Amino acid sequence: MNSRLVPNFDAVIALEQSDVDHLRGLTMAERAELIEAACAGTVELEVSRARMGLPPSTPAPWPESTWTYLAEWTRRATQPR
């Protein structure tokens, strides 16, 4: 299979720099929202894997201390107020 597609690394680097510049412009609250969304997404994926009988992701997405933190955060977030 012949392909004329050639990666344009300069364009990729420019996009990555654009992403970094965008992240630097976010407020702390906006950054927190992104982190929470990433955590929630990862938890959903891991729970789905477990429900389907699949092993945990390898390597683990985060160290055990992060899972402990997420479990505590979830416990507090789901407690009746």
N, C-alpha and C positions, 0 to 999 in steps of 0.2 A: 504494500500500500504506500503510494507516494503522497506526501503531504507538503504543500507549499507553506503551511503555517509555521512561522518562526516566532518563538516567544520574543516579545519586546520587553526586555528586562528594565529598560529605562521607564517604560510606562507603568510597569508593576511597582517599581520603586517609588514613582511619583504618586501612585494611588495609595501606597502604604504611608507615605509621608503625609498625604492629605488626611488619611484616617487618624494619624497621630495628632496632627494639628487640630482636627475636629475634637478629639478627646481632650486635648489640653484646654479647649475653650469651654468645656462643660463645667457646670457648677458642681459642688460636692454632692448636692441632692441628686442631680442628673447622673453623676457617676455611680452613686449608691443604687439608683434604679437599674442601671445596666448590670451591676454586679449581682443584684438580687435576681434579675431576670436570668442571668447566666446560671446562677445557683439553682433556681427553680427548674430550668430546663435540664440541667444535669441530673437533678434528683428524679425528674420524670423519666428520663432515659434509663437510669439505673433501676428504678422501680419496675418499669416495663420489662427490662431484661429479666429481673428476678421473677416476675409473674409468668413469663414465658418459659421459665426453667433454664435460662441462659446464665452463664457465670458472670460475675462482675467484670466490668471493663478492665482491660489490661493494657498498659499500666493503669492503676487506679487514677481517676481524674484528679483527685486531691489527696493529701495525706489524711490519715485517720483523725487528726485533730480538727480538720475542717468538717468531717462528718459529725463529730461530736458537737461542734458549734452549730451546725445546721439542725441537728436533732433537738438541741436546746432551744434554738430560735423557733422551730416548728412547734415545740411544746408550748412555749410562751405565747406564740401567735394564735394557737387554737384553744387556749384556756378561756373560759368565760370571764368576762370582765365584771 
